[in-house]
Amino acid sequence: MSTQLIQARTKLSQVKSFLKQDKVSSAGRCVYDALVAILKSPLLKAEKEEFLRMLQDAVDSLSSNQKLKQIFPLQISIEEGKEKELLDTMKQLIDAIEEDDRKNMQALLGARDKRRKELMEKAKHLVGQGQPDEARKIFAQLTKEFYDDPSLKGEIGEIFLQAAYYEEAYEYLAAALDDSPESIHLYNRIGIALRKLGKFDVAEKYYFQAYKYAPRDPNLFFNIGRLYIDWKKWKKVEKAASKALQLKPDFVEAQKMLTFARKKQA
């Protein structure tokens, strides 16, 4: 017996096991792949009889499976000489299973997105109502449940930042940055939080890190200038504003910053 036929026999013997594990797609694929191998191979009479028995057993198992009955209501049968018809039926079966899986996945993702949105809105409302500790409980639940969501921590940090809870904002924004160190906007948001907290030296370090990724971003230099204004380092304000204007000559706010810095040094 050829290697292909040995593999076909193995696949057919796995059908019941896959069905018991609720792996209907794998079970259907086993029958399909086995049929392809059988149709490509010349069979002795004894081999043909053996494979017909195995195919009949596999088809009976598929036909009696309740999940498959719901997905694929058509009759699955095997007759000698009509193996190609069975192959066509198995292809339809596999397509139906894949379509059902796709719909189930879409429904699952939709329910997941809905839950994420509802929890975020609830926590955001609590923050707005001055209940950050209660919001943190929900946010902790969210980060645990949606651990694979790369934007979640940054969104939470932004909610705290907008509500002027700068310690909490820094905590979540820094965690988001650890996960995605190339995200320039996070450096800016962290810098704002730290500036509001009066931690100017730490904010400066974050901005310098951002510079490595975006050395030609005029908004980055403008934000650095804002930091130096609060820090009252007027010469550095002038330098940051000048750099922003060098990169973007029509940057009106940067021009105002430059004028302000020069007045402070006069």
Secondary structure, DSSP 8 states (H G I E B T S, - for coil): --HHHHHHHHHHHHHHHHHHTT-HHHHHHHHHHHHHHHHHS---HHHHHHHHHHHHHHHHHHHT-HHHHHH--S-----TT-HHHHHHHHHHHHHHHHHHHHHHHHHHHHHHHHHHHHHHHHHHHHHHTT-HHHHHHHHHHHHHHTTT-TTHHHHHHHHHHHTT-HHHHHHHHHHHHHH-TT-HHHHHHHHHHHHHTT-HHHHHHHHHHHHHH-TT-HHHHHHHHHHHHHHT-HHHHHHHHHHHHHH-TT-HHHHHHHHHHHHHH-
